[in-house]
Amino acid sequence: MHILLLGCNGQVGWELQRSLAPFGRMTALDHDSAAVCGDLSDLVGLSQTIRDLKPDVIVNAAAYTAVDKAESEPEYAVLLNAAAVEVLAKEAEAIGAWLVHYSTDYVFDGRGDKPWEETDTPEPLNVYGKTKLAGELAIQNHCSKYLIFRTSWVYAARGNNFAKTMLRLGREKTELSVINDQFGAPTGAELLADCTAHAIVVARENPKLADLYHLTASGTTSWYEYALLVFDCARKADVELAMQKLHPVATSAFPIPATRPHNSRLNTDKFQKSFGLVLPAWQQGVKRMLDEILGE
């Protein structure tokens, strides 16, 4: 199997290089790859890459993810999250390849407290969510063999993440305020990569599994509760913290350009049943990540 991986240096892409390596030959590209085009903003170059390489599987871990910035540069977000994805879908269909793509909880408006199912109607609140939804639709309209994974609150030990930000601020400030009215499941890039590798193998044997799935760690938390776990682990690791008080606050306490959904819970039953996996509790992955960064 020849796998073309796009966005190989991102959080999920980096883990995919590891998880997909045992399954055959891999061409791993990022936006600045020199020899072969892996830049989603170069639609012509992207098409040529797929036509030249003729991969069996295309895994797209690249995207425009600057949620707030997207409000002021929607055209660029559309280019990367929708137009480029349509190119991938059409080229994958032309060569009979599978296309694996990642989407987001931000396709929903965040009402209520019930976990969203794949059949629920998307109503994005911001430009980022709208462009990611457009990418989903492009794949569904132009490609017959695809796996779309909607996920949420992605983190990795590599690069920046919420836990690292909390630890930095906790060393600098005596009091912190953290949002307590947005709910979801922190999901590790490592978990996404391992589940993706398994799903590709299973789906290639059973093409009827081509579909849209919700894929996150199990359970639910808020950013405030997430922060509580981070600081608890830090104290157990004897990290010196200046912070004495952590205050739960509403989303309105932090005005930002892009509106976030309050309810980012995703129902993952369909994925677990389809691929025979049990998704671990969100705390498990977060604690492993914290063990890694606190031990550095």
Summary of the structure (lengths in Angstrom):
residues: 296
radius of gyration: 19.2
end to end distance: 36.2
largest distance: 58.7
contacts: 1028
relative contact order: 0.16
helix: 46%
strand: 18%
